[in-house]
Amino acid sequence: MDRIRIRGGNPLKGRIAISGAKNAALPLMAASLLTDETLTLTNLPQLADIATLASLLAQHGVAISMNGEAPQGGHSGRALSLTAATITNTTAPYDLVRKMRASVLVLGPLVAREGRARVSLPGGCAIGTRPVDLHLKGLSQLGAAIDLTEGYIEARAPHGLKGAHIVFPTVSVGATENLMMAATLADGESVLVNVAREPEIGDLARCLIAMGAEIAGVGTDTLRIRGVKRLGGATHAIIADRIEAGSYAIAAAITRGDLELSGVSVELFEAFLECLQRMGVAVMPTADGLRFVCSGNELVGVDVMTEPFPGFPTDLQAQIMALMTTVSGAAMITETVFENRFMHVPELCRMGANINVHRASAMVRGVPHLTGAPVMATDLRASVSLVLAGLAARGETTINRVYHLDRGYERIEEKLAACGADIERVRGNA
């Protein structure tokens, strides 16, 4: 397996173009199942998760073609055309779904268009169980009959879905996406209450509207969707990846550097930016993005609690913890979204971090410096936190199991190296 090797201590300086958002691209790709016309997505990131979902869609009968490559460091990305003229298979098999939980997003579109779907249960993952019960309950309310047999979700609606009033007991990004897509083809009006408000939800809604869906309330916690007989094709540009942007903003801070990130805006992650500013990071708007200046700044620890959008994103919790290990004072980091999401803590402690975990909170006390060490990535966001720690550490850090990184960060070593990081990918034999 590949490894990442980093020799830390170099302040990062330069400009990084932020790729399209993985968490927006995946549901957008699934939306191609809702129409027999072509959906073209531009600014597509080149990631392992994108390839996994493309493979799944292909076995459902979606014709997929790629136009263009991302220019070196460019934000425009690639264009992916998806045409589900005829859905040839309504089963999403375990071998594909197990690789990525977002595969369950084909469930709603398949039932809405074909009246049936058989999708493998995604199971647990490294950061907790993340059940799909809200997806299934919502589809039941839309009129689908749901059975769980032999590890598969069997959903049937032979006479089509019907509009319904659905109240989410807890905020769920995936369930919001699945049910929003399903409701676009349901008979009548659906009202979804207490929906997720992440920017990626709004991006999906705007694409569906471009395809002919009737959706009101985008950006609020209540969506009103009037079902239509059919959706058409569209061309849609995927929004910038706020989690990638936040990770590189922290790279600037943890190395006490100066980075400009192009293609991002304040609205994508205001709570995160406010946290960095409280720590002492200077955040400045530029012509096409944001600049993060930390050279010469004394950074201090601040308390952080993860929350659904517009709160501090759970997908930046591991990264901000790495930064907190290098600043003055102490910080309490509380995780409220996912259980078991502190698995990066033992690896950071191997590098000299001072972190004590008690249930859903971690007390982080800054240390004079981190020290390079061999470490092991446990999940996507944990892996990038170790990259960030390695950038700041004295000596050499080797990060193993970096296939996690390839799921969510496009050419991370190239982007960091171009800004002065001493980082390289060491290719493995297996």
Backbone hydrogen bonds in HBPLUS format (Angstrom, degrees):
<---DONOR---> <-ACCEPTOR-->    atom                        ^
c    i                          cat <-CA-CA->   ^        H-A-AA   ^      H-
h    n   atom  resd res      DA  || num        DHA   H-A  angle D-A-AA Bond
n    s   type  num  typ     dist DA aas  dist angle  dist       angle   num
A0003-ARG N   A0426-VAL O   2.88 MM 423  5.06 154.2  1.95 142.0 150.6     1
A0426-VAL N   A0003-ARG O   2.71 MM 423  5.06 167.0  1.73 149.9 154.4     2
A0004-ILE N   A0399-ILE O   3.05 MM 395  5.11 158.6  2.09 140.6 147.2     3
A0399-ILE N   A0004-ILE O   2.81 MM 395  5.11 165.4  1.83 152.9 157.6     4
A0005-ARG N   A0424-GLU O   2.84 MM 419  5.39 170.5  1.85 165.2 168.2     5
A0424-GLU N   A0005-ARG O   2.94 MM 419  5.39 149.8  2.03 150.6 159.8     6
A0006-ILE N   A0397-THR O   2.85 MM 391  5.17 162.6  1.88 155.3 160.9     7
A0397-THR N   A0006-ILE O   2.79 MM 391  5.17 162.6  1.82 155.1 161.2     8
A0007-ARG N   A0422-ASP O   2.92 MM 415  5.38 161.4  1.96 156.3 162.2     9
A0008-GLY N   A0395-GLY O   3.19 MM 387  6.04 149.2  2.29 172.6 164.3    10
A0009-GLY N   A0391-LEU O   2.93 MM 382  6.21 163.8  1.96 146.1 143.2    11
A0258-ASP N   A0012-LEU O   2.72 MM 246  6.13 158.5  1.77 162.5 169.6    12
A0013-LYS N   A0419-CYS O   2.99 MM 406  5.10 162.8  2.02 143.5 146.2    13
A0014-GLY N   A0258-ASP O   3.19 MM 244  6.80 143.9  2.33 157.6 159.0    14
A0260-GLU N   A0014-GLY O   2.91 MM 246  6.32 155.7  1.97 149.1 157.2    15
A0016-ILE N   A0260-GLU O   2.85 MM 244  6.30 159.4  1.90 164.8 171.7    16
A0262-SER N   A0016-ILE O   3.01 MM 246  6.33 155.3  2.07 142.9 150.9    17
A0018-ILE N   A0262-SER O   3.17 MM 244  6.03 172.7  2.17 154.2 156.2    18
A0241-ASP N   A0019-SER O   2.94 MM 222  5.97 153.2  2.02 168.7 160.7    19
A0021-ALA N   A0239-ILE O   2.79 MM 218  5.89 154.3  1.85 169.1 162.4    20
A0024-ALA N   A0021-ALA O   3.18 MM   3  5.21 146.0  2.30  97.9 107.9    21
A0025-ALA N   A0021-ALA O   2.86 MM   4  6.06 159.1  1.90 151.9 158.4    22
A0026-LEU N   A0022-LYS O   3.13 MM   4  6.25 163.4  2.16 161.0 160.9    23
A0028-LEU N   A0024-ALA O   3.29 MM   4  6.36 156.8  2.35 148.3 155.1    24
A0029-MET N   A0025-ALA O   2.87 MM   4  6.07 150.8  1.96 151.8 159.1    25
A0030-ALA N   A0026-LEU O   3.12 MM   4  6.44 156.9  2.17 148.6 154.8    26
A0031-ALA N   A0027-PRO O   2.97 MM   4  6.23 138.3  2.15 141.9 153.1    27
A0032-SER N   A0029-MET O   3.09 MM   3  5.60 158.0  2.14 111.2 117.9    28
A0033-LEU N   A0030-ALA O   3.08 MM   3  5.93 167.1  2.09 123.3 126.8    29
A0034-LEU N   A0031-ALA O   3.02 MM   3  5.54 165.1  2.04 117.0 121.8    30
A0234-ALA N   A0038-THR O   3.24 MM 196  6.82 137.5  2.43 136.7 146.0    31
A0039-LEU N   A0082-LEU O   2.89 MM  43  5.27 166.2  1.91 154.1 155.7    32
A0082-LEU N   A0039-LEU O   2.85 MM  43  5.27 160.2  1.89 145.8 152.4    33
A0040-THR N   A0234-ALA O   2.85 MM 194  6.25 169.1  1.86 160.4 164.0    34
A0236-HIS N   A0040-THR O   2.84 MM 196  6.30 160.0  1.88 165.2 171.6    35
A0041-LEU N   A0080-LEU O   2.79 MM  39  5.15 163.2  1.82 150.2 152.6    36
A0080-LEU N   A0041-LEU O   2.75 MM  39  5.15 158.4  1.80 148.0 152.8    37
A0042-THR N   A0236-HIS O   2.89 MM 194  6.16 161.9  1.92 144.2 150.0    38
A0238-ILE N   A0042-THR O   3.05 MM 196  6.12 178.4  2.05 145.2 144.9    39
A0044-LEU N   A0078-ARG O   3.05 MM  34  5.06 172.9  2.05 135.9 138.0    40
A0051-ALA N   A0047-LEU O   3.25 MM   4  6.61 157.7  2.30 148.1 153.5    41
A0048-ALA N   A0406-ASP O   2.97 MM 358  5.78 176.7  1.97 141.4 142.4    42
A0052-THR N   A0048-ALA O   2.95 MM   4  6.23 152.1  2.03 149.6 157.9    43
A0053-LEU N   A0049-ASP O   3.07 MM   4  6.30 165.7  2.09 149.7 151.9    44
A0054-ALA N   A0050-ILE O   2.96 MM   4  6.12 153.4  2.03 145.6 153.8    45
A0055-SER N   A0051-ALA O   3.00 MM   4  6.23 152.0  2.08 145.2 151.6    46
A0056-LEU N   A0052-THR O   3.11 MM   4  6.45 152.7  2.18 144.8 152.3    47
A0057-LEU N   A0053-LEU O   2.86 MM   4  6.13 165.3  1.89 156.1 159.3    48
A0058-ALA N   A0054-ALA O   2.92 MM   4  6.06 153.1  2.00 145.1 152.7    49
A0059-GLN N   A0055-SER O   3.22 MM   4  6.50 149.8  2.32 142.6 148.8    50
A0060-HIS N   A0057-LEU O   3.00 MM   3  5.05 141.4  2.16  98.4 110.3    51
A0062-VAL N   A0057-LEU O   3.09 MM   5  5.50 163.6  2.11 143.9 139.8    52
A0061-GLY N   A0058-ALA O   2.97 MM   3  5.12 153.3  2.04 102.8 111.4    53
A0088-THR N   A0060-HIS O   2.87 MM  28  5.60 136.8  2.06 133.6 142.1    54
A0063-ALA N   A0083-THR O   2.84 MM  20  5.05 168.2  1.85 143.9 140.2    55
A0083-THR N   A0063-ALA O   2.87 MM  20  5.05 156.6  1.92 145.5 152.9    56
A0065-SER N   A0081-SER O   2.98 MM  16  5.26 155.7  2.04 147.7 154.0    57
A0081-SER N   A0065-SER O   2.85 MM  16  5.26 173.3  1.85 163.8 165.5    58
A0067-ASN N   A0079-ALA O   2.83 MM  12  5.17 168.7  1.85 160.3 162.2    59
A0079-ALA N   A0067-ASN O   3.26 MM  12  5.17 154.2  2.33 140.9 146.7    60
A0074-GLY N   A0071-PRO O   2.74 MM   3  4.82 169.4  1.75 126.1 127.5    61
A0118-ARG N   A0090-THR O   2.86 MM  28  6.11 159.7  1.91 156.4 153.2    62
A0092-ALA N   A0118-ARG O   2.70 MM  26  6.19 154.8  1.76 151.3 159.3    63
A0120-SER N   A0092-ALA O   3.01 MM  28  6.07 158.0  2.06 159.7 163.8    64
A0096-LEU N   A0093-PRO O   3.16 MM   3  5.77 141.9  2.31 113.1 122.1    65
A0097-VAL N   A0093-PRO O   3.01 MM   4  6.22 175.9  2.01 159.7 161.0    66
A0098-ARG N   A0094-TYR O   2.87 MM   4  5.61 167.0  1.89 154.6 156.4    67
A0099-LYS N   A0096-LEU O   3.23 MM   3  5.68 148.3  2.33 108.8 117.1    68
A0100-MET N   A0097-VAL O   3.09 MM   3  5.65 154.4  2.16 115.7 122.6    69
A0103-SER N   A0100-MET O   3.14 MM   3  5.91 166.5  2.16 120.5 124.6    70
A0104-VAL N   A0101-ARG O   3.13 MM   3  6.19 175.0  2.13 132.0 132.4    71
A0105-LEU N   A0102-ALA O   2.96 MM   3  5.70 167.0  1.98 122.3 126.2    72
A0106-VAL N   A0103-SER O   3.22 MM   3  6.18 167.3  2.24 126.6 127.0    73
A0107-LEU N   A0104-VAL O   3.07 MM   3  5.68 164.3  2.09 118.2 123.2    74
A0110-LEU N   A0106-VAL O   3.07 MM   4  6.05 161.5  2.10 151.2 156.8    75
A0111-VAL N   A0107-LEU O   3.10 MM   4  6.29 170.8  2.11 159.3 161.4    76
A0112-ALA N   A0108-GLY O   2.95 MM   4  6.05 162.8  1.97 155.3 160.8    77
A0113-ARG N   A0109-PRO O   3.00 MM   4  6.09 157.6  2.05 147.9 152.8    78
A0114-GLU N   A0110-LEU O   2.75 MM   4  5.52 159.4  1.79 149.9 157.2    79
A0115-GLY N   A0111-VAL O   2.87 MM   4  4.45 136.7  2.05 115.0 124.0    80
A0157-ALA N   A0115-GLY O   2.71 MM  42  4.55 173.3  1.71 134.1 133.1    81
A0117-ALA N   A0155-ALA O   2.90 MM  38  5.24 140.6  2.06 153.0 153.5    82
A0155-ALA N   A0117-ALA O   2.91 MM  38  5.24 174.6  1.92 159.1 160.8    83
A0119-VAL N   A0153-ILE O   2.95 MM  34  5.12 150.7  2.04 144.9 148.9    84
A0153-ILE N   A0119-VAL O   2.68 MM  34  5.12 175.0  1.68 149.0 150.8    85
A0121-LEU N   A0151-GLY O   2.89 MM  30  5.70 178.5  1.89 148.0 147.8    86
A0125-CYS N   A0128-GLY O   3.05 MM   3  5.53 143.0  2.20 136.4 147.7    87
A0128-GLY N   A0125-CYS O   3.12 MM   3  5.53 151.6  2.21 126.6 122.4    88
A0135-HIS N   A0132-VAL O   3.10 MM   3  5.30 123.6  2.43 103.0 116.9    89
A0136-LEU N   A0132-VAL O   3.18 MM   4  6.54 160.9  2.22 155.6 160.2    90
A0137-LYS N   A0133-ASP O   2.90 MM   4  6.06 165.2  1.92 153.6 157.6    91
A0138-GLY N   A0134-LEU O   3.10 MM   4  6.01 161.1  2.13 138.5 144.0    92
A0139-LEU N   A0135-HIS O   3.04 MM   4  6.30 159.1  2.08 147.7 153.4    93
A0140-SER N   A0136-LEU O   2.96 MM   4  6.15 151.9  2.04 146.5 154.4    94
A0141-GLN N   A0137-LYS O   3.00 MM   4  6.33 151.8  2.08 146.1 153.5    95
A0142-LEU N   A0138-GLY O   3.04 MM   4  6.38 134.8  2.25 139.6 152.4    96
A0144-ALA N   A0139-LEU O   2.98 MM   5  5.55 164.0  2.01 148.4 143.7    97
A0143-GLY N   A0140-SER O   2.90 MM   3  5.07 156.2  1.96 106.0 112.5    98
A0162-LYS N   A0142-LEU O   2.74 MM  20  5.09 167.9  1.75 147.5 150.9    99
A0145-ALA N   A0156-ARG O   2.78 MM  11  5.15 167.1  1.80 153.9 153.6   100
A0156-ARG N   A0145-ALA O   2.93 MM  11  5.15 149.5  2.03 139.7 149.5   101
A0147-ASP N   A0154-GLU O   2.85 MM   7  5.01 152.6  1.92 144.8 153.2   102
A0154-GLU N   A0147-ASP O   2.72 MM   7  5.01 173.3  1.72 166.4 165.1   103
A0149-THR N   A0152-TYR O   3.00 MM   3  5.33 149.6  2.09 149.8 155.4   104
A0152-TYR N   A0149-THR O   2.90 MM   3  5.33 152.1  1.98 115.7 124.8   105
A0160-GLY N   A0157-ALA O   2.86 MM   3  5.12 161.5  1.90 121.9 122.8   106
A0187-ASP N   A0161-LEU O   2.86 MM  26  6.17 169.2  1.87 138.7 138.3   107
A0163-GLY N   A0187-ASP O   2.79 MM  24  5.60 164.3  1.81 143.5 138.2   108
A0191-VAL N   A0164-ALA O   2.88 MM  27  6.37 152.5  1.96 144.7 152.4   109
A0166-ILE N   A0191-VAL O   2.77 MM  25  6.08 164.0  1.80 167.3 172.9   110
A0193-VAL N   A0166-ILE O   2.78 MM  27  6.12 165.6  1.80 163.7 167.8   111
A0168-PHE N   A0193-VAL O   2.98 MM  25  6.14 174.0  1.98 158.4 156.5   112
A0176-THR N   A0172-SER O   3.07 MM   4  6.04 154.6  2.13 137.9 145.4   113
A0177-GLU N   A0173-VAL O   3.00 MM   4  6.28 161.1  2.04 154.3 159.2   114
A0178-ASN N   A0174-GLY O   2.92 MM   4  6.15 168.5  1.94 155.0 157.8   115
A0179-LEU N   A0175-ALA O   2.99 MM   4  6.00 171.6  2.00 151.8 154.4   116
A0180-MET N   A0176-THR O   2.91 MM   4  5.88 151.3  1.99 144.0 152.5   117
A0181-MET N   A0177-GLU O   3.07 MM   4  6.22 164.3  2.10 149.7 153.4   118
A0182-ALA N   A0178-ASN O   3.03 MM   4  6.26 161.6  2.07 144.6 150.2   119
A0183-ALA N   A0179-LEU O   2.87 MM   4  5.91 158.5  1.92 145.6 151.1   120
A0184-THR N   A0181-MET O   3.28 MM   3  5.51 143.3  2.42 102.2 111.9   121
A0185-LEU N   A0182-ALA O   3.35 MM   3  6.11 156.2  2.41 118.2 122.6   122
A0186-ALA N   A0183-ALA O   3.18 MM   3  4.87 159.9  2.22  98.3 104.5   123
A0228-VAL N   A0184-THR O   2.87 MM  44  6.22 159.5  1.91 153.8 151.8   124
A0227-GLY N   A0188-GLY O   2.93 MM  39  5.49 172.5  1.93 149.6 148.2   125
A0190-SER N   A0225-ILE O   2.74 MM  35  5.11 163.2  1.76 149.7 155.3   126
A0225-ILE N   A0190-SER O   2.80 MM  35  5.11 171.5  1.81 157.9 160.9   127
A0192-LEU N   A0223-LEU O   2.84 MM  31  5.10 163.3  1.87 152.9 157.8   128
A0223-LEU N   A0192-LEU O   2.87 MM  31  5.10 156.5  1.93 146.9 152.9   129
A0194-ASN N   A0221-ASP O   2.78 MM  27  4.89 123.5  2.10 150.2 164.8   130
A0195-VAL N   A0221-ASP O   3.06 MM  26  4.96 160.5  2.10 125.5 127.3   131
A0201-ILE N   A0198-GLU O   2.89 MM   3  5.41 139.9  2.05 115.0 125.7   132
A0203-ASP N   A0199-PRO O   2.98 MM   4  6.27 149.2  2.08 145.8 154.9   133
A0204-LEU N   A0200-GLU O   3.08 MM   4  6.29 156.4  2.14 141.2 146.1   134
A0205-ALA N   A0201-ILE O   2.95 MM   4  6.26 162.8  1.98 152.8 157.8   135
A0206-ARG N   A0202-GLY O   2.94 MM   4  6.15 159.2  1.98 149.1 154.0   136
A0207-CYS N   A0203-ASP O   3.11 MM   4  6.34 151.9  2.20 144.3 151.6   137
A0208-LEU N   A0204-LEU O   2.92 MM   4  6.21 163.3  1.95 156.1 160.6   138
A0209-ILE N   A0205-ALA O   2.91 MM   4  6.14 154.9  1.97 150.1 157.0   139
A0210-ALA N   A0206-ARG O   3.04 MM   4  6.24 151.0  2.12 139.0 146.6   140
A0211-MET N   A0207-CYS O   3.00 MM   4  6.35 131.3  2.25 139.9 153.6   141
A0211-MET N   A0208-LEU O   3.03 MM   3  4.91 129.3  2.29  91.4 105.7   142
A0213-ALA N   A0208-LEU O   2.89 MM   5  5.36 163.8  1.91 142.9 138.4   143
A0212-GLY N   A0209-ILE O   2.95 MM   3  5.03 155.0  2.01 102.6 110.6   144
A0232-GLY N   A0211-MET O   2.77 MM  21  4.88 174.7  1.78 150.3 150.2   145
A0226-ARG N   A0214-GLU O   2.99 MM  12  5.40 152.0  2.07 150.1 158.1   146
A0216-ALA N   A0224-ARG O   2.82 MM   8  5.08 158.3  1.87 147.4 154.8   147
A0224-ARG N   A0216-ALA O   2.94 MM   8  5.08 165.3  1.97 141.5 146.0   148
A0220-THR N   A0217-GLY O   2.97 MM   3  5.51 159.3  2.01 142.3 142.9   149
A0245-ALA N   A0241-ASP O   2.98 MM   4  6.22 163.9  2.00 149.8 155.0   150
A0246-GLY N   A0242-ARG O   2.90 MM   4  5.96 155.3  1.96 133.9 140.8   151
A0247-SER N   A0243-ILE O   2.97 MM   4  6.12 152.0  2.05 142.5 149.9   152
A0248-TYR N   A0244-GLU O   3.05 MM   4  6.38 155.5  2.11 152.3 158.0   153
A0249-ALA N   A0245-ALA O   2.87 MM   4  6.13 147.9  1.97 148.5 158.6   154
A0250-ILE N   A0246-GLY O   3.00 MM   4  6.22 151.9  2.08 143.6 150.4   155
A0251-ALA N   A0247-SER O   2.96 MM   4  6.28 138.5  2.14 133.8 146.0   156
A0252-ALA N   A0248-TYR O   3.02 MM   4  6.35 148.9  2.12 143.8 150.1   157
A0253-ALA N   A0249-ALA O   3.12 MM   4  6.47 154.2  2.19 140.9 147.9   158
A0254-ILE N   A0250-ILE O   2.73 MM   4  5.86 169.0  1.74 160.0 162.1   159
A0255-THR N   A0251-ALA O   3.26 MM   4  6.17 143.7  2.40 137.2 144.4   160
A0257-GLY N   A0252-ALA O   2.66 MM   5  4.69 168.6  1.68 156.1 155.8   161
A0256-ARG N   A0253-ALA O   3.06 MM   3  4.84 152.2  2.14  97.7 106.2   162
A0294-CYS N   A0257-GLY O   2.80 MM  37  5.30 162.0  1.84 176.1 177.2   163
A0259-LEU N   A0292-PHE O   2.97 MM  33  5.33 150.7  2.06 148.5 150.9   164
A0292-PHE N   A0259-LEU O   2.74 MM  33  5.33 166.3  1.76 161.7 165.2   165
A0261-LEU N   A0290-LEU O   2.73 MM  29  5.39 170.3  1.74 171.7 170.4   166
A0290-LEU N   A0261-LEU O   2.98 MM  29  5.39 154.6  2.04 149.5 154.6   167
A0263-GLY N   A0288-ASP O   2.63 MM  25  5.72 171.5  1.63 166.8 164.4   168
A0268-LEU N   A0265-SER O   3.23 MM   3  5.88 157.5  2.28 116.9 122.5   169
A0269-PHE N   A0266-VAL O   3.14 MM   3  6.00 148.6  2.24 123.3 129.3   170
A0273-LEU N   A0269-PHE O   3.11 MM   4  6.42 162.8  2.14 153.8 158.7   171
A0274-GLU N   A0270-GLU O   2.88 MM   4  6.09 157.7  1.93 153.7 159.8   172
A0275-CYS N   A0271-ALA O   3.13 MM   4  6.32 146.4  2.24 138.4 146.7   173
A0275-CYS N   A0272-PHE O   3.12 MM   3  5.11 120.3  2.49  94.4 109.0   174
A0276-LEU N   A0272-PHE O   3.07 MM   4  6.47 159.1  2.11 152.8 157.4   175
A0277-GLN N   A0273-LEU O   2.98 MM   4  6.24 159.3  2.02 151.2 156.9   176
A0278-ARG N   A0274-GLU O   3.02 MM   4  6.23 151.2  2.10 142.7 150.1   177
A0279-MET N   A0275-CYS O   3.11 MM   4  6.40 139.3  2.28 142.5 153.7   178
A0279-MET N   A0276-LEU O   3.08 MM   3  5.06 126.0  2.39  93.2 107.6   179
A0281-VAL N   A0276-LEU O   3.02 MM   5  5.40 165.3  2.04 146.8 142.1   180
A0280-GLY N   A0277-GLN O   3.08 MM   3  5.08 140.4  2.24  96.6 108.1   181
A0300-VAL N   A0279-MET O   2.95 MM  21  4.94 152.2  2.03 131.4 140.4   182
A0282-ALA N   A0293-VAL O   3.09 MM  11  5.07 163.2  2.12 157.6 153.0   183
A0293-VAL N   A0282-ALA O   2.91 MM  11  5.07 163.6  1.94 147.7 152.9   184
A0284-MET N   A0291-ARG O   2.87 MM   7  5.05 163.2  1.90 147.5 153.0   185
A0291-ARG N   A0284-MET O   2.67 MM   7  5.05 159.9  1.71 154.8 162.0   186
A0286-THR N   A0289-GLY O   2.96 MM   3  5.12 164.2  1.98 130.5 127.7   187
A0297-ASN N   A0294-CYS O   3.07 MM   3  5.26 164.6  2.09 123.8 126.3   188
A0328-SER N   A0299-LEU O   3.05 MM  29  6.32 168.7  2.06 149.3 145.9   189
A0301-GLY N   A0328-SER O   2.88 MM  27  6.04 148.5  1.98 176.3 171.9   190
A0304-VAL N   A0332-MET O   2.89 MM  28  6.31 159.3  1.93 150.8 156.4   191
A0334-THR N   A0304-VAL O   2.83 MM  30  6.25 160.9  1.86 154.2 160.3   192
A0306-THR N   A0334-THR O   2.97 MM  28  6.42 160.7  2.00 169.6 174.4   193
A0307-GLU N   A0312-PHE O   2.91 MM   5  5.50 160.9  1.95 150.5 152.8   194
A0311-GLY N   A0308-PRO O   2.82 MM   3  5.46 158.1  1.87 128.6 128.8   195
A0316-LEU N   A0313-PRO O   3.05 MM   3  5.60 164.1  2.08 116.4 119.6   196
A0317-GLN N   A0314-THR O   3.11 MM   3  5.12 166.4  2.12 108.9 112.1   197
A0320-ILE N   A0316-LEU O   3.02 MM   4  6.15 162.6  2.05 149.9 154.3   198
A0321-MET N   A0317-GLN O   3.05 MM   4  6.20 147.1  2.16 144.3 153.4   199
A0322-ALA N   A0318-ALA O   3.17 MM   4  6.47 151.9  2.25 141.9 148.2   200
A0323-LEU N   A0319-GLN O   3.19 MM   4  6.58 155.9  2.25 146.4 152.3   201
A0324-MET N   A0320-ILE O   2.93 MM   4  6.20 155.4  1.99 146.0 152.8   202
A0325-THR N   A0321-MET O   3.18 MM   4  6.49 135.1  2.39 145.8 156.0   203
A0325-THR N   A0322-ALA O   3.28 MM   3  5.45 138.6  2.46  98.0 108.8   204
A0326-THR N   A0323-LEU O   2.96 MM   3  5.60 161.9  1.99 119.8 125.7   205
A0367-VAL N   A0325-THR O   2.92 MM  42  6.06 160.5  1.96 152.0 148.1   206
A0366-GLY N   A0329-GLY O   2.97 MM  37  5.76 175.7  1.97 176.1 174.8   207
A0331-ALA N   A0364-VAL O   2.77 MM  33  5.15 146.8  1.88 146.6 157.2   208
A0364-VAL N   A0331-ALA O   2.78 MM  33  5.15 177.5  1.78 164.3 165.2   209
A0333-ILE N   A0362-ALA O   2.87 MM  29  5.15 170.6  1.88 151.8 154.0   210
A0362-ALA N   A0333-ILE O   2.76 MM  29  5.15 149.3  1.85 143.4 154.1   211
A0335-GLU N   A0360-ALA O   2.86 MM  25  5.46 161.2  1.90 166.1 170.2   212
A0345-VAL N   A0342-PHE O   3.02 MM   3  5.57 161.2  2.06 116.3 122.3   213
A0348-LEU N   A0344-HIS O   2.94 MM   4  6.21 157.8  1.98 157.8 164.7   214
A0349-CYS N   A0345-VAL O   2.89 MM   4  6.12 156.7  1.94 156.8 164.0   215
A0350-ARG N   A0346-PRO O   3.04 MM   4  6.30 134.1  2.26 134.7 146.3   216
A0350-ARG N   A0347-GLU O   3.16 MM   3  5.03 127.2  2.45  90.9 104.6   217
A0351-MET N   A0348-LEU O   2.93 MM   3  5.18 141.0  2.09 101.9 113.8   218
A0353-ALA N   A0348-LEU O   3.18 MM   5  5.56 162.2  2.21 134.5 131.2   219
A0352-GLY N   A0349-CYS O   2.99 MM   3  4.97 162.4  2.02 106.1 109.3   220
A0371-THR N   A0351-MET O   2.74 MM  20  4.92 166.0  1.76 142.9 147.7   221
A0365-ARG N   A0354-ASN O   2.96 MM  11  5.46 172.2  1.97 165.6 168.2   222
A0356-ASN N   A0363-MET O   2.93 MM   7  5.16 158.6  1.98 143.4 150.2   223
A0363-MET N   A0356-ASN O   2.76 MM   7  5.16 163.6  1.78 157.1 155.5   224
A0358-HIS N   A0361-SER O   2.81 MM   3  5.42 166.3  1.83 159.4 164.2   225
A0361-SER N   A0358-HIS O   3.08 MM   3  5.42 164.8  2.10 126.2 130.4   226
A0394-ARG N   A0370-LEU O   2.90 MM  24  6.22 165.5  1.92 139.3 138.0   227
A0372-GLY N   A0394-ARG O   2.72 MM  22  5.67 170.7  1.73 155.7 152.6   228
A0398-THR N   A0373-ALA O   3.31 MM  25  6.41 150.3  2.40 117.5 124.6   229
A0375-VAL N   A0398-THR O   2.82 MM  23  6.17 165.3  1.84 167.7 169.2   230
A0400-ASN N   A0375-VAL O   2.96 MM  25  6.27 164.4  1.99 150.1 154.4   231
A0377-ALA N   A0400-ASN O   3.09 MM  23  6.07 169.9  2.10 146.7 149.8   232
A0383-SER N   A0379-ASP O   2.90 MM   4  5.95 151.1  1.99 150.6 158.0   233
A0384-VAL N   A0380-LEU O   3.41 MM   4  6.82 152.3  2.49 145.2 150.9   234
A0385-SER N   A0381-ARG O   3.17 MM   4  6.40 144.8  2.30 141.1 150.5   235
A0386-LEU N   A0382-ALA O   3.24 MM   4  6.58 142.1  2.40 144.5 153.2   236
A0386-LEU N   A0383-SER O   3.22 MM   3  5.32 129.2  2.49  95.8 108.2   237
A0387-VAL N   A0383-SER O   3.21 MM   4  6.61 145.2  2.34 140.1 149.7   238
A0388-LEU N   A0384-VAL O   2.97 MM   4  6.24 161.5  2.01 148.6 152.7   239
A0389-ALA N   A0385-SER O   2.98 MM   4  6.20 157.3  2.03 140.7 147.0   240
A0390-GLY N   A0386-LEU O   2.89 MM   4  6.02 154.1  1.96 141.1 148.4   241
A0391-LEU N   A0387-VAL O   2.98 MM   4  6.31 142.5  2.12 147.0 157.1   242
A0391-LEU N   A0388-LEU O   3.16 MM   3  5.15 123.9  2.49  93.8 107.7   243
A0392-ALA N   A0389-ALA O   3.12 MM   3  5.35 133.8  2.34 101.1 113.0   244
A0393-ALA N   A0389-ALA O   2.97 MM   4  6.06 131.7  2.20 145.1 159.4   245
A0405-LEU N   A0402-VAL O   2.89 MM   3  5.15 121.9  2.23 102.2 116.2   246
A0406-ASP N   A0402-VAL O   3.35 MM   4  6.84 150.2  2.45 147.0 154.2   247
A0407-ARG N   A0404-HIS O   3.09 MM   3  5.43 151.0  2.18 106.5 115.4   248
A0408-GLY N   A0405-LEU O   3.01 MM   3  5.70 149.7  2.11 117.0 124.4   249
A0409-TYR N   A0405-LEU O   2.88 MM   4  5.70 145.4  2.00 167.8 178.0   250
A0415-LYS N   A0411-ARG O   3.01 MM   4  6.27 165.2  2.04 160.6 164.5   251
A0416-LEU N   A0412-ILE O   3.03 MM   4  6.18 162.4  2.06 150.7 155.2   252
A0417-ALA N   A0413-GLU O   2.93 MM   4  5.90 158.3  1.97 140.4 147.3   253
A0418-ALA N   A0414-GLU O   3.05 MM   4  6.14 152.1  2.13 145.5 151.9   254
A0419-CYS N   A0416-LEU O   2.99 MM   3  5.31 150.4  2.08 106.5 115.9   255
A0421-ALA N   A0416-LEU O   3.14 MM   5  5.46 162.3  2.18 137.2 132.8   256
A0420-GLY N   A0417-ALA O   3.07 MM   3  5.18 164.6  2.10 112.0 112.5   257
